[in-house]
C-alpha cells in the first residue's frame, strides 16, 4: 500500500471538514497545521446561534445571482478560514500552514480556482500564517505563500476606475 503524501493527507482532513458546512452554494473546509500538528479546523457556516442557510432553505446570494467573490456582506456564513483562525491562538498560528478545500454543493466538484476572499486574506496575514495550500483535484494543489499577498496588495487596486 502506498502511503499518502503529507500535503494531500492534510487536504483530505480539510475536505472531511466540509461535511459540516451549512452553505447552499459552496462547502469549504480549512485546517491550520504547524509542526505536523493540527491546530484548528473551520468550515463555512452561520455564526453560532444564528440560523444557517440549510435551516432557512435558501441563499440570498444565490437568489440574487450574485457572482462568486462579490457582496459577501449579504452572506450569512463565516468563511472556513475565518472559523479556523478564530479557533486558534495567534501564537499557535505564527509560521503555520492553512489547508483549504472547496466543493460545489450541487455537484460535489472541487471549486475551480478556489482562493481566499480579500477579507480572509487579511485575517490570514494578521494570523501569521505562512502558506495557504488549496486543493484543485484529489491529488493536485497550489501552495500560495502568504507573503505574496502582502507584496501584491490587492486592496490597492483601482477597481472603481477613479
NORKACOR-V995466 format. One record per run of one state. SS is the DSSP state (H for helix, E for strand, C for the rest). FROM is the first residue (numbers start at 0). TO is the last residue. If there is no record, write none. Layout:
ss=SS from=FROM to=TO
ss=SS from=FROM to=TO
This chain:
ss=C from=0 to=4
ss=H from=5 to=19
ss=C from=20 to=24
ss=E from=25 to=33
ss=C from=34 to=35
ss=E from=36 to=42
ss=C from=43 to=43
ss=E from=44 to=45
ss=C from=46 to=51
ss=H from=52 to=55
ss=C from=56 to=58
ss=H from=59 to=62
ss=C from=63 to=70
ss=H from=71 to=73
ss=C from=74 to=75
ss=E from=76 to=77
ss=C from=78 to=78
ss=H from=79 to=85
ss=C from=86 to=88
ss=H from=89 to=92
ss=C from=93 to=95
ss=E from=96 to=103
ss=C from=104 to=108
ss=E from=109 to=109
ss=C from=110 to=116
ss=H from=117 to=126
ss=C from=127 to=129
ss=E from=130 to=134
ss=C from=135 to=139
ss=E from=140 to=144
ss=H from=145 to=150
ss=C from=151 to=152
ss=H from=153 to=155
ss=C from=156 to=161
